[in-house]
Amino acid sequence: MTIDERQVKIDIQDKDKEKDNDHIPDEEENLPNREELLEYLGDHLKHGETLPPHVRQSFVTYMDLELVLDLIYAILKAKS
């Protein structure tokens, strides 16, 4: 055997370069637009109308209020 026959090809890849090649979408690309958020809010309201009366008359927790406020904030902040 000659030296050339015993050589092994080594392929070294830089992890940072691999990360640069993988396209990671910006947060804004994943955010729903205003129409989608309004549709979600409308669906939420329609669902609430289908609940039994005893459930609709129960107390609202702070967490319930916070979720609705988060949705309204997202709608106001969203791009058209």
C-alpha positions as CSV (number, residue, x, y, z in Angstrom):
1,M,0.0,0.0,0.0
2,T,1.1,3.5,-0.7
3,I,0.5,6.4,1.6
4,D,-2.3,7.7,-0.7
5,E,-4.3,4.5,-0.4
6,R,-4.3,4.7,3.4
7,Q,-5.4,8.3,3.7
8,V,-8.8,9.0,5.1
9,K,-10.8,12.0,4.0
10,I,-12.0,14.0,7.0
11,D,-14.9,16.4,6.5
12,I,-15.0,19.1,9.2
13,Q,-18.2,21.1,9.4
14,D,-18.5,24.3,11.4
15,K,-21.7,24.2,13.5
16,D,-22.0,28.0,13.4
17,K,-22.1,27.9,9.6
18,E,-24.7,25.2,9.7
19,K,-26.9,27.3,11.9
20,D,-26.5,30.2,9.4
21,N,-27.6,28.0,6.6
22,D,-30.7,26.9,8.4
23,H,-33.4,29.5,7.9
24,I,-35.0,30.3,11.1
25,P,-38.1,32.5,10.5
26,D,-38.3,35.8,12.3
27,E,-40.9,36.1,15.1
28,E,-42.9,38.4,12.9
29,E,-43.3,35.8,10.2
30,N,-44.9,33.4,12.7
31,L,-47.3,36.0,14.2
32,P,-50.9,35.9,13.1
33,N,-52.2,39.1,11.4
34,R,-55.0,41.2,12.7
35,E,-57.7,39.4,10.7
36,E,-56.7,36.0,12.1
37,L,-56.7,37.4,15.6
38,L,-60.1,39.0,15.2
39,E,-61.4,35.7,13.8
40,Y,-60.0,33.9,16.8
41,L,-61.7,36.4,19.1
42,G,-65.0,35.9,17.2
43,D,-64.7,32.1,17.5
44,H,-64.1,32.5,21.2
45,L,-67.2,34.6,21.7
46,K,-69.3,32.2,19.6
47,H,-68.1,29.3,21.8
48,G,-69.0,31.2,24.9
49,E,-72.6,31.6,23.7
50,T,-72.9,27.8,23.4
51,L,-72.0,27.2,27.0
52,P,-74.8,26.2,29.5
53,P,-76.3,29.1,31.5
54,H,-74.8,28.0,34.8
55,V,-71.3,28.1,33.3
56,R,-71.9,31.5,31.6
57,Q,-73.0,32.9,35.0
58,S,-70.0,31.6,36.9
59,F,-67.1,33.8,38.1
60,V,-64.3,34.9,35.9
61,T,-60.9,34.3,37.2
62,Y,-58.0,36.8,36.8
63,M,-56.4,34.2,34.4
64,D,-59.5,34.3,32.2
65,L,-59.3,38.1,32.1
66,E,-55.6,38.1,31.5
67,L,-56.0,35.8,28.5
68,V,-58.7,38.0,26.9
69,L,-56.6,41.1,27.6
70,D,-53.6,39.5,26.0
71,L,-55.7,38.7,22.9
72,I,-57.0,42.3,22.7
73,Y,-53.5,43.6,23.1
74,A,-52.2,41.3,20.3
75,I,-55.0,42.5,18.0
76,L,-54.3,46.1,18.6
77,K,-50.5,45.6,18.2
78,A,-50.8,43.3,15.1
79,K,-50.1,44.5,11.6
80,S,-53.0,44.4,9.1
